[in-house]
Amino acid sequence: MAGSSLVLSDDSTLSKIDQGLYRLETALALVSGLAVFALMILAVVSVSGRNFFQQPLPGYVDWIEQAMPLIAFMGVAYAQRDGGHIRMDMLVGKLRGRALYLVEIITTLAILIFMVLIVWGSWAHFARSFDFAAPMWSRDSSMDIALPLWPAKLLAPVAFSVLCLRLVLQLYAYGRAFLRNDASPAAVPLVADAATQAALEAQHVSGHDSEGS
């Protein structure tokens, strides 16, 4: 379940690497959010042009196609770090100690293998589109205003490569926690119970209220 995890930090090298990677993931997620906002602005411009000037924004659909990878892919590593993806918390939440870490190792490794294959395939897809000798370095383009498609195709292997880095870090963290039988390992999303989740949300809201005052 999304939104029911927390990530602990400490003074270890692992936690410092986690924080550094998290800053990159946050920046990518911000880019994704800005892409959503930009599409909203484009929609207003296109609809206003159609209603008032009988001329919608040229290539509106083309720009939507270009922005879709930004919206869909750039925040996946950020969500993985915070445990925001769909998880079987009802099952995993019942486990403790090494049993929990073993399950997390197995599932994280499976996801990592899958994502490595996705990176390989999406990079090959980008390579078929990119060509230094072609106009705008592109062998293909959008149908309306002929935007080159390789920038959008490049976003998938880039975003998924960052996700692979996150998965490798989490795999190491879970492995270390398994060997040490840590009660509260750092750099991995931990399932929070309802009381802890409510306390975190209350703290988050009160923090915003304090900033506003």
N, C-alpha and C positions, 0 to 999 in steps of 0.2 A: 504494500500500500504506500502511495506517495505521501510524503510529508510526515512520516512517523519514525524518522531516524535522526540520530545526532552523531557528530564526528568529534572525537576528543583530540586534544593537542597536548604536547609536552615539550621538553627541551631536547628530545632525541633528534638525530640526523634525519631519521625517517619522517618525523613530524615537520621538520624544516623543509624537506623536499616536498612534502604534501602541501604545505602552505604556499611554496613557490609555484607549484603546478596549479594550485587552486586560483592563484591570481591570473594565470593565463586562461584558465577555464572561465573565470568570471568575465574577463575581457571578451572572450568569444561569445559568451551568453549575452553580453551587452550589445555586441554587434548584431546578434540575432534579434534582440528587442528593437534596436534601431531600424532594422529592416522591416519589421512589422509596422512601426510608426511611419516609415517612408511609404509603404504601400497604402496606408490610410490616407496620407497626403495626396498620393497619386490618384487614389479613387475620388477624392474630393475634387481635384483638378479636372479629372476626366468627366465626371458627372456634371460639374459646373460648365465645362466647355460644351458638352452636349446640350444642356438645357438652355444656356444663354447665347451661345455662338454657333450652335448646330455643328460643332466640331469637337469630338472627343479627343483625348490625348493620343497622339499617334504612338502606336506600339505599346499600348497599355498592357495587353496580354503578354507581349514579349518581356516586358519588365517584370511582370509577375512570375514568369517562368525563370528568369534570372535570379529572383529573390527567394524562390522556394527552397533551394539548398541552404541559404543563409538561415532561414527560419527553421527548417526541419532538422539540420545537422549540427549547427554550431554550438548548441547548448547541451548536446548529449553527454559530454564528459562532465560538465558542471552538474547535471542531474545525477550521474553515476556517483560522483564524489559525495553528494549529500543524501544519497539513497532515495532520490526522487522518482526513479523508475518503478514500475509496478513490481512488487515483490510479494512472495507468499509469506507474509508476516504471521498469519494465523498458524502456519506450520513451523516456520523457522523460529518464531518467537517462543515456542515451547522448548527449544533446545538451549543448552547452556554449556559453557566450557569447550572442551576439545570436540565434542559432537557438533556443536554449532560451527566452530572454525573449520572442521573437516567438510561440512556441507557447503560453507562459503567458498572454500578452496576449490571444490569440485565445480560449483556453478560458475565461479569467476574464471576458472581455467577454460571451461566450455565456451563462455562468452568471448574470452580472449582469442581462442582458436577461430571462432566464427568471425570475429572482427578483423583478424589478420587476413582471412580469405576475402572479406569485403574490401579491405584496403587494396589488396592485390588486384581484385577485379575492377574496382572503381578507378584505380590508377591506369589500368589498361584501357578503360573506357575513355579517360582523359587523353591518353597518348594517341588514340585513334583520331581525336578531334584537333589536337594541337599540331601545328606545322609552321616552323620558322619561315618557310618559303611561300606560304599562302598569305593572301590578304588578311590583315589583322591577325595573323598567325593561326588562322582557324580554317579547318576543312569543312566545317558546317556552321550554319547560322540560323537565327530565328526566321520565321516565315514573313513577318510583317515589315520590320525595319532592319532586318539583317544584322542583329546583334551577334557577335561571336559567342559561341556556346562553351568554349573551353574554360573560361573563368568559373562558370557555374559548375562544370564537371570537375574542376580541380578542388572545389570546396569539400566534396565528399571524402576523398582520401586524406585531406588535411585534417578535417574534423575527426575522422575515425582514427587517424594516427594518434591524435591527442587522447582519444578514448583508450586506445591500446596502452599508452603510457600510464594512464590512470589505472587500468586493469592490472598491469604489471606491478605497480606500486601496491595496490590492494592485495594482490596475490602474495607478495612478499610479506605484507603486514599480517595477513591471516596465517601464513606459514609460521612467522615468528610467534604469533599469539598461540598457535597450536603447540609449538615446541615448549614454550614457557608456561602455557596454560594461564595466560594473563586474564585477569578479571575485567579489565577495562583497556583494551588495546587502542592505540592511537592510529589515526589516518584511515580508519575504515568506518562506514556507517553502522551504527549500533541501533538495534530495535529498541525504541523507547516505549514504556508502558503509557497508559492513558494519562496517569497523574503527571508523569514527567513531561509528556507532550503538552498538556494543558499549562504547566508551569512555564515551559519554554515560550509558548505562544503569549502568555500573559506578560512575561518579561519583554518579549519583542514589542508588544503593543505599548507597554508602559515606557519603553525606551523611545518610541516615536513620540509619545505624548510629551516626554521631557524635552525632546529636541524642539517640538513645536512651541513649547512655553518659553 
